[in-house]
Amino acid sequence: MQQCVLFACLLLAASQCSNPGPLFDEKKERASILKLHHDQRSHHFEKDSVAFTNQLSDQFISVNRGIISEPKRQATISRYHHYFSSVEFIRWDDVAEPIIRFSEDGSMAYTIVDKIVVVDYDTTNGEAIRDSTHFAWTAIYRKYDDGWKIDAVTSTER
């Protein structure tokens, strides 16, 4: 009987050693990713293209409308500055809470986002337009020394 109990204890200990669990605080890292996600909304409404671009890594890759690009930081700031200054955001809201998954070591994560964006803008002949788009995207995050940065985004719209 003692041998069976000892064997069961050794088996349990061995299974714990082979599956040590996450080496990072997933709850804390999830909160960090969600904060960045919610900050993106603020950056849109505040028209802060620099803060928005600061979330992107130096290796950032964009996949959008069938085009793969690796835009440079200044080009990204200029692009978002132009976009932010040409529209008034009415909505930039999640349809559902983002799905967040982490690599086993916690060094990478991705979010899957479902978002409604509503903007007002003026056409070249001064006509006021309200436009609504339903976007979905995947953002891939990597943990750097200075925190989480977005390495890639693949975006679609309905």
Rosetta constraint file for C-alpha pairs under 8 A:
AtomPair CA 1 CA 5 HARMONIC 6.39 0.50
AtomPair CA 2 CA 6 HARMONIC 6.04 0.50
AtomPair CA 3 CA 7 HARMONIC 5.93 0.50
AtomPair CA 4 CA 8 HARMONIC 6.07 0.50
AtomPair CA 5 CA 9 HARMONIC 6.19 0.50
AtomPair CA 6 CA 10 HARMONIC 6.18 0.50
AtomPair CA 7 CA 11 HARMONIC 6.07 0.50
AtomPair CA 8 CA 12 HARMONIC 6.14 0.50
AtomPair CA 9 CA 13 HARMONIC 6.13 0.50
AtomPair CA 10 CA 14 HARMONIC 6.06 0.50
AtomPair CA 11 CA 15 HARMONIC 6.21 0.50
AtomPair CA 12 CA 16 HARMONIC 6.32 0.50
AtomPair CA 13 CA 17 HARMONIC 6.34 0.50
AtomPair CA 14 CA 18 HARMONIC 6.30 0.50
AtomPair CA 15 CA 19 HARMONIC 6.32 0.50
AtomPair CA 16 CA 20 HARMONIC 5.81 0.50
AtomPair CA 22 CA 26 HARMONIC 7.59 0.50
AtomPair CA 22 CA 104 HARMONIC 6.31 0.50
AtomPair CA 22 CA 105 HARMONIC 6.53 0.50
AtomPair CA 22 CA 106 HARMONIC 7.53 0.50
AtomPair CA 23 CA 104 HARMONIC 7.72 0.50
AtomPair CA 23 CA 105 HARMONIC 5.85 0.50
AtomPair CA 23 CA 106 HARMONIC 7.07 0.50
AtomPair CA 24 CA 29 HARMONIC 7.95 0.50
AtomPair CA 24 CA 105 HARMONIC 6.87 0.50
AtomPair CA 24 CA 106 HARMONIC 5.84 0.50
AtomPair CA 25 CA 29 HARMONIC 6.25 0.50
AtomPair CA 26 CA 30 HARMONIC 5.87 0.50
AtomPair CA 26 CA 102 HARMONIC 7.97 0.50
AtomPair CA 26 CA 106 HARMONIC 7.49 0.50
AtomPair CA 27 CA 31 HARMONIC 6.29 0.50
AtomPair CA 28 CA 32 HARMONIC 6.37 0.50
AtomPair CA 29 CA 33 HARMONIC 6.26 0.50
AtomPair CA 30 CA 34 HARMONIC 6.11 0.50
AtomPair CA 30 CA 100 HARMONIC 7.22 0.50
AtomPair CA 31 CA 35 HARMONIC 6.08 0.50
AtomPair CA 32 CA 36 HARMONIC 6.41 0.50
AtomPair CA 32 CA 148 HARMONIC 7.83 0.50
AtomPair CA 33 CA 37 HARMONIC 6.19 0.50
AtomPair CA 33 CA 148 HARMONIC 7.28 0.50
AtomPair CA 34 CA 38 HARMONIC 6.11 0.50
AtomPair CA 35 CA 39 HARMONIC 5.97 0.50
AtomPair CA 36 CA 40 HARMONIC 6.37 0.50
AtomPair CA 36 CA 55 HARMONIC 7.63 0.50
AtomPair CA 37 CA 41 HARMONIC 7.29 0.50
AtomPair CA 38 CA 42 HARMONIC 6.90 0.50
AtomPair CA 39 CA 43 HARMONIC 6.16 0.50
AtomPair CA 40 CA 44 HARMONIC 6.33 0.50
AtomPair CA 40 CA 52 HARMONIC 6.25 0.50
AtomPair CA 41 CA 45 HARMONIC 6.43 0.50
AtomPair CA 41 CA 92 HARMONIC 6.23 0.50
AtomPair CA 41 CA 93 HARMONIC 7.74 0.50
AtomPair CA 42 CA 46 HARMONIC 5.83 0.50
AtomPair CA 43 CA 47 HARMONIC 5.61 0.50
AtomPair CA 43 CA 48 HARMONIC 4.88 0.50
AtomPair CA 43 CA 49 HARMONIC 6.90 0.50
AtomPair CA 43 CA 51 HARMONIC 6.60 0.50
AtomPair CA 43 CA 52 HARMONIC 5.73 0.50
AtomPair CA 44 CA 48 HARMONIC 6.52 0.50
AtomPair CA 44 CA 49 HARMONIC 7.76 0.50
AtomPair CA 44 CA 52 HARMONIC 7.81 0.50
AtomPair CA 44 CA 84 HARMONIC 6.78 0.50
AtomPair CA 44 CA 89 HARMONIC 7.26 0.50
AtomPair CA 44 CA 92 HARMONIC 7.92 0.50
AtomPair CA 45 CA 88 HARMONIC 7.73 0.50
AtomPair CA 45 CA 89 HARMONIC 6.00 0.50
AtomPair CA 47 CA 81 HARMONIC 7.21 0.50
AtomPair CA 47 CA 84 HARMONIC 5.18 0.50
AtomPair CA 47 CA 85 HARMONIC 6.96 0.50
AtomPair CA 48 CA 52 HARMONIC 6.24 0.50
AtomPair CA 48 CA 81 HARMONIC 7.49 0.50
AtomPair CA 48 CA 84 HARMONIC 7.82 0.50
AtomPair CA 49 CA 53 HARMONIC 5.98 0.50
AtomPair CA 49 CA 77 HARMONIC 5.44 0.50
AtomPair CA 49 CA 78 HARMONIC 7.75 0.50
AtomPair CA 49 CA 80 HARMONIC 5.36 0.50
AtomPair CA 49 CA 81 HARMONIC 5.28 0.50
AtomPair CA 49 CA 84 HARMONIC 7.40 0.50
AtomPair CA 50 CA 54 HARMONIC 6.08 0.50
AtomPair CA 50 CA 77 HARMONIC 5.86 0.50
AtomPair CA 51 CA 55 HARMONIC 6.96 0.50
AtomPair CA 52 CA 56 HARMONIC 7.76 0.50
AtomPair CA 53 CA 73 HARMONIC 7.07 0.50
AtomPair CA 53 CA 76 HARMONIC 6.69 0.50
AtomPair CA 53 CA 77 HARMONIC 6.11 0.50
AtomPair CA 55 CA 148 HARMONIC 7.73 0.50
AtomPair CA 55 CA 149 HARMONIC 5.26 0.50
AtomPair CA 55 CA 150 HARMONIC 6.05 0.50
AtomPair CA 56 CA 60 HARMONIC 6.00 0.50
AtomPair CA 56 CA 149 HARMONIC 5.25 0.50
AtomPair CA 56 CA 150 HARMONIC 4.60 0.50
AtomPair CA 56 CA 151 HARMONIC 6.33 0.50
AtomPair CA 57 CA 149 HARMONIC 5.19 0.50
AtomPair CA 57 CA 150 HARMONIC 5.59 0.50
AtomPair CA 57 CA 151 HARMONIC 5.41 0.50
AtomPair CA 58 CA 72 HARMONIC 7.84 0.50
AtomPair CA 58 CA 73 HARMONIC 7.43 0.50
AtomPair CA 58 CA 151 HARMONIC 7.81 0.50
AtomPair CA 59 CA 70 HARMONIC 7.32 0.50
AtomPair CA 59 CA 151 HARMONIC 5.99 0.50
AtomPair CA 60 CA 70 HARMONIC 5.98 0.50
AtomPair CA 60 CA 71 HARMONIC 7.21 0.50
AtomPair CA 60 CA 150 HARMONIC 6.70 0.50
AtomPair CA 60 CA 151 HARMONIC 4.45 0.50
AtomPair CA 60 CA 152 HARMONIC 5.32 0.50
AtomPair CA 61 CA 68 HARMONIC 7.06 0.50
AtomPair CA 61 CA 69 HARMONIC 5.76 0.50
AtomPair CA 61 CA 70 HARMONIC 4.64 0.50
AtomPair CA 61 CA 71 HARMONIC 7.14 0.50
AtomPair CA 61 CA 151 HARMONIC 6.24 0.50
AtomPair CA 61 CA 152 HARMONIC 4.57 0.50
AtomPair CA 61 CA 153 HARMONIC 6.59 0.50
AtomPair CA 62 CA 67 HARMONIC 7.81 0.50
AtomPair CA 62 CA 68 HARMONIC 5.69 0.50
AtomPair CA 62 CA 69 HARMONIC 5.26 0.50
AtomPair CA 62 CA 70 HARMONIC 6.26 0.50
AtomPair CA 62 CA 71 HARMONIC 7.65 0.50
AtomPair CA 62 CA 152 HARMONIC 5.68 0.50
AtomPair CA 62 CA 153 HARMONIC 5.14 0.50
AtomPair CA 62 CA 154 HARMONIC 6.14 0.50
AtomPair CA 63 CA 67 HARMONIC 5.58 0.50
AtomPair CA 63 CA 68 HARMONIC 4.56 0.50
AtomPair CA 63 CA 69 HARMONIC 6.59 0.50
AtomPair CA 63 CA 152 HARMONIC 7.75 0.50
AtomPair CA 63 CA 153 HARMONIC 6.15 0.50
AtomPair CA 63 CA 154 HARMONIC 4.55 0.50
AtomPair CA 63 CA 155 HARMONIC 6.34 0.50
AtomPair CA 64 CA 68 HARMONIC 6.72 0.50
AtomPair CA 64 CA 154 HARMONIC 6.09 0.50
AtomPair CA 64 CA 155 HARMONIC 5.34 0.50
AtomPair CA 64 CA 156 HARMONIC 6.80 0.50
AtomPair CA 65 CA 155 HARMONIC 7.62 0.50
AtomPair CA 65 CA 156 HARMONIC 7.07 0.50
AtomPair CA 71 CA 75 HARMONIC 6.31 0.50
AtomPair CA 71 CA 76 HARMONIC 6.21 0.50
AtomPair CA 72 CA 76 HARMONIC 6.26 0.50
AtomPair CA 73 CA 77 HARMONIC 6.25 0.50
AtomPair CA 74 CA 78 HARMONIC 6.14 0.50
AtomPair CA 75 CA 79 HARMONIC 6.05 0.50
AtomPair CA 76 CA 80 HARMONIC 6.16 0.50
AtomPair CA 77 CA 81 HARMONIC 5.88 0.50
AtomPair CA 78 CA 82 HARMONIC 6.11 0.50
AtomPair CA 79 CA 83 HARMONIC 6.25 0.50
AtomPair CA 80 CA 84 HARMONIC 5.77 0.50
AtomPair CA 81 CA 85 HARMONIC 6.01 0.50
AtomPair CA 82 CA 86 HARMONIC 6.23 0.50
AtomPair CA 83 CA 87 HARMONIC 6.65 0.50
AtomPair CA 84 CA 88 HARMONIC 7.53 0.50
AtomPair CA 86 CA 121 HARMONIC 6.39 0.50
AtomPair CA 86 CA 122 HARMONIC 7.91 0.50
AtomPair CA 87 CA 119 HARMONIC 5.98 0.50
AtomPair CA 87 CA 120 HARMONIC 5.59 0.50
AtomPair CA 87 CA 121 HARMONIC 4.77 0.50
AtomPair CA 87 CA 122 HARMONIC 7.88 0.50
AtomPair CA 88 CA 119 HARMONIC 5.40 0.50
AtomPair CA 88 CA 120 HARMONIC 5.08 0.50
AtomPair CA 88 CA 121 HARMONIC 6.42 0.50
AtomPair CA 89 CA 117 HARMONIC 7.66 0.50
AtomPair CA 89 CA 118 HARMONIC 6.18 0.50
AtomPair CA 89 CA 119 HARMONIC 4.54 0.50
AtomPair CA 89 CA 120 HARMONIC 6.57 0.50
AtomPair CA 90 CA 117 HARMONIC 7.59 0.50
AtomPair CA 90 CA 118 HARMONIC 5.24 0.50
AtomPair CA 90 CA 119 HARMONIC 5.32 0.50
AtomPair CA 90 CA 120 HARMONIC 7.09 0.50
AtomPair CA 91 CA 116 HARMONIC 6.84 0.50
AtomPair CA 91 CA 117 HARMONIC 5.20 0.50
AtomPair CA 91 CA 118 HARMONIC 4.80 0.50
AtomPair CA 91 CA 119 HARMONIC 6.94 0.50
AtomPair CA 92 CA 115 HARMONIC 6.79 0.50
AtomPair CA 92 CA 116 HARMONIC 5.84 0.50
AtomPair CA 92 CA 117 HARMONIC 4.52 0.50
AtomPair CA 92 CA 118 HARMONIC 6.60 0.50
AtomPair CA 93 CA 115 HARMONIC 5.50 0.50
AtomPair CA 93 CA 116 HARMONIC 5.43 0.50
AtomPair CA 93 CA 117 HARMONIC 6.59 0.50
AtomPair CA 94 CA 98 HARMONIC 7.56 0.50
AtomPair CA 94 CA 113 HARMONIC 7.20 0.50
AtomPair CA 94 CA 114 HARMONIC 5.75 0.50
AtomPair CA 94 CA 115 HARMONIC 4.37 0.50
AtomPair CA 94 CA 116 HARMONIC 6.38 0.50
AtomPair CA 95 CA 114 HARMONIC 5.46 0.50
AtomPair CA 95 CA 115 HARMONIC 5.30 0.50
AtomPair CA 95 CA 116 HARMONIC 6.59 0.50
AtomPair CA 96 CA 113 HARMONIC 7.74 0.50
AtomPair CA 96 CA 114 HARMONIC 6.29 0.50
AtomPair CA 96 CA 115 HARMONIC 7.75 0.50
AtomPair CA 97 CA 113 HARMONIC 7.56 0.50
AtomPair CA 97 CA 114 HARMONIC 7.99 0.50
AtomPair CA 98 CA 111 HARMONIC 6.01 0.50
AtomPair CA 98 CA 112 HARMONIC 5.50 0.50
AtomPair CA 98 CA 113 HARMONIC 4.90 0.50
AtomPair CA 98 CA 114 HARMONIC 7.03 0.50
AtomPair CA 99 CA 110 HARMONIC 7.99 0.50
AtomPair CA 99 CA 111 HARMONIC 5.34 0.50
AtomPair CA 99 CA 112 HARMONIC 5.03 0.50
AtomPair CA 99 CA 113 HARMONIC 6.82 0.50
AtomPair CA 100 CA 109 HARMONIC 6.93 0.50
AtomPair CA 100 CA 110 HARMONIC 5.70 0.50
AtomPair CA 100 CA 111 HARMONIC 4.55 0.50
AtomPair CA 100 CA 112 HARMONIC 6.69 0.50
AtomPair CA 101 CA 109 HARMONIC 5.49 0.50
AtomPair CA 101 CA 110 HARMONIC 5.55 0.50
AtomPair CA 101 CA 111 HARMONIC 6.72 0.50
AtomPair CA 102 CA 106 HARMONIC 5.69 0.50
AtomPair CA 102 CA 107 HARMONIC 7.63 0.50
AtomPair CA 102 CA 108 HARMONIC 5.84 0.50
AtomPair CA 102 CA 109 HARMONIC 4.20 0.50
AtomPair CA 102 CA 110 HARMONIC 6.64 0.50
AtomPair CA 103 CA 107 HARMONIC 6.40 0.50
AtomPair CA 103 CA 108 HARMONIC 5.34 0.50
AtomPair CA 103 CA 109 HARMONIC 6.01 0.50
AtomPair CA 106 CA 143 HARMONIC 7.86 0.50
AtomPair CA 107 CA 142 HARMONIC 5.90 0.50
AtomPair CA 107 CA 143 HARMONIC 5.09 0.50
AtomPair CA 108 CA 140 HARMONIC 7.33 0.50
AtomPair CA 108 CA 141 HARMONIC 5.55 0.50
AtomPair CA 108 CA 142 HARMONIC 4.46 0.50
AtomPair CA 108 CA 143 HARMONIC 6.03 0.50
AtomPair CA 109 CA 140 HARMONIC 5.94 0.50
AtomPair CA 109 CA 141 HARMONIC 5.03 0.50
AtomPair CA 109 CA 142 HARMONIC 6.48 0.50
AtomPair CA 110 CA 138 HARMONIC 6.68 0.50
AtomPair CA 110 CA 139 HARMONIC 5.45 0.50
AtomPair CA 110 CA 140 HARMONIC 4.37 0.50
AtomPair CA 110 CA 141 HARMONIC 5.69 0.50
AtomPair CA 111 CA 138 HARMONIC 5.54 0.50
AtomPair CA 111 CA 139 HARMONIC 5.26 0.50
AtomPair CA 111 CA 140 HARMONIC 6.68 0.50
AtomPair CA 112 CA 136 HARMONIC 7.30 0.50
AtomPair CA 112 CA 137 HARMONIC 5.79 0.50
AtomPair CA 112 CA 138 HARMONIC 4.56 0.50
AtomPair CA 112 CA 139 HARMONIC 6.67 0.50
AtomPair CA 113 CA 135 HARMONIC 7.97 0.50
AtomPair CA 113 CA 136 HARMONIC 5.40 0.50
AtomPair CA 113 CA 137 HARMONIC 5.28 0.50
AtomPair CA 113 CA 138 HARMONIC 6.30 0.50
AtomPair CA 114 CA 134 HARMONIC 7.54 0.50
AtomPair CA 114 CA 135 HARMONIC 6.03 0.50
AtomPair CA 114 CA 136 HARMONIC 4.53 0.50
AtomPair CA 114 CA 137 HARMONIC 6.89 0.50
AtomPair CA 115 CA 134 HARMONIC 5.86 0.50
AtomPair CA 115 CA 135 HARMONIC 5.19 0.50
AtomPair CA 115 CA 136 HARMONIC 6.12 0.50
AtomPair CA 116 CA 132 HARMONIC 7.16 0.50
AtomPair CA 116 CA 133 HARMONIC 5.89 0.50
AtomPair CA 116 CA 134 HARMONIC 4.60 0.50
AtomPair CA 116 CA 135 HARMONIC 6.21 0.50
AtomPair CA 117 CA 132 HARMONIC 5.69 0.50
AtomPair CA 117 CA 133 HARMONIC 5.27 0.50
AtomPair CA 117 CA 134 HARMONIC 6.35 0.50
AtomPair CA 117 CA 135 HARMONIC 7.42 0.50
AtomPair CA 118 CA 130 HARMONIC 7.03 0.50
AtomPair CA 118 CA 131 HARMONIC 5.63 0.50
AtomPair CA 118 CA 132 HARMONIC 4.32 0.50
AtomPair CA 118 CA 133 HARMONIC 6.45 0.50
AtomPair CA 119 CA 130 HARMONIC 5.72 0.50
AtomPair CA 119 CA 131 HARMONIC 5.40 0.50
AtomPair CA 119 CA 132 HARMONIC 6.55 0.50
AtomPair CA 120 CA 128 HARMONIC 6.97 0.50
AtomPair CA 120 CA 129 HARMONIC 5.58 0.50
AtomPair CA 120 CA 130 HARMONIC 4.42 0.50
AtomPair CA 120 CA 131 HARMONIC 6.32 0.50
AtomPair CA 121 CA 128 HARMONIC 5.83 0.50
AtomPair CA 121 CA 129 HARMONIC 5.40 0.50
AtomPair CA 121 CA 130 HARMONIC 6.59 0.50
AtomPair CA 122 CA 126 HARMONIC 5.29 0.50
AtomPair CA 122 CA 127 HARMONIC 5.30 0.50
AtomPair CA 122 CA 128 HARMONIC 4.48 0.50
AtomPair CA 122 CA 129 HARMONIC 5.94 0.50
AtomPair CA 123 CA 127 HARMONIC 5.15 0.50
AtomPair CA 123 CA 128 HARMONIC 6.48 0.50
AtomPair CA 123 CA 129 HARMONIC 7.11 0.50
AtomPair CA 133 CA 157 HARMONIC 6.86 0.50
AtomPair CA 133 CA 158 HARMONIC 7.02 0.50
AtomPair CA 134 CA 157 HARMONIC 5.69 0.50
AtomPair CA 134 CA 158 HARMONIC 5.60 0.50
AtomPair CA 135 CA 155 HARMONIC 7.19 0.50
AtomPair CA 135 CA 156 HARMONIC 5.77 0.50
AtomPair CA 135 CA 157 HARMONIC 4.30 0.50
AtomPair CA 135 CA 158 HARMONIC 6.44 0.50
AtomPair CA 136 CA 155 HARMONIC 6.03 0.50
AtomPair CA 136 CA 156 HARMONIC 5.40 0.50
AtomPair CA 136 CA 157 HARMONIC 6.15 0.50
AtomPair CA 137 CA 153 HARMONIC 6.78 0.50
AtomPair CA 137 CA 154 HARMONIC 5.49 0.50
AtomPair CA 137 CA 155 HARMONIC 4.22 0.50
AtomPair CA 137 CA 156 HARMONIC 6.02 0.50
AtomPair CA 138 CA 153 HARMONIC 5.61 0.50
AtomPair CA 138 CA 154 HARMONIC 5.34 0.50
AtomPair CA 138 CA 155 HARMONIC 6.58 0.50
AtomPair CA 139 CA 150 HARMONIC 6.52 0.50
AtomPair CA 139 CA 151 HARMONIC 7.61 0.50
AtomPair CA 139 CA 152 HARMONIC 5.76 0.50
AtomPair CA 139 CA 153 HARMONIC 4.45 0.50
AtomPair CA 139 CA 154 HARMONIC 6.67 0.50
AtomPair CA 140 CA 150 HARMONIC 5.67 0.50
AtomPair CA 140 CA 151 HARMONIC 5.60 0.50
AtomPair CA 140 CA 152 HARMONIC 5.14 0.50
AtomPair CA 140 CA 153 HARMONIC 6.34 0.50
AtomPair CA 141 CA 148 HARMONIC 6.16 0.50
AtomPair CA 141 CA 149 HARMONIC 5.43 0.50
AtomPair CA 141 CA 150 HARMONIC 4.38 0.50
AtomPair CA 141 CA 151 HARMONIC 5.60 0.50
AtomPair CA 141 CA 152 HARMONIC 7.32 0.50
AtomPair CA 142 CA 148 HARMONIC 5.61 0.50
AtomPair CA 142 CA 149 HARMONIC 5.57 0.50
AtomPair CA 142 CA 150 HARMONIC 6.39 0.50
AtomPair CA 142 CA 151 HARMONIC 6.39 0.50
AtomPair CA 143 CA 147 HARMONIC 5.49 0.50
AtomPair CA 143 CA 148 HARMONIC 4.40 0.50
AtomPair CA 143 CA 149 HARMONIC 6.46 0.50
AtomPair CA 144 CA 148 HARMONIC 5.88 0.50
AtomPair CA 144 CA 149 HARMONIC 6.97 0.50
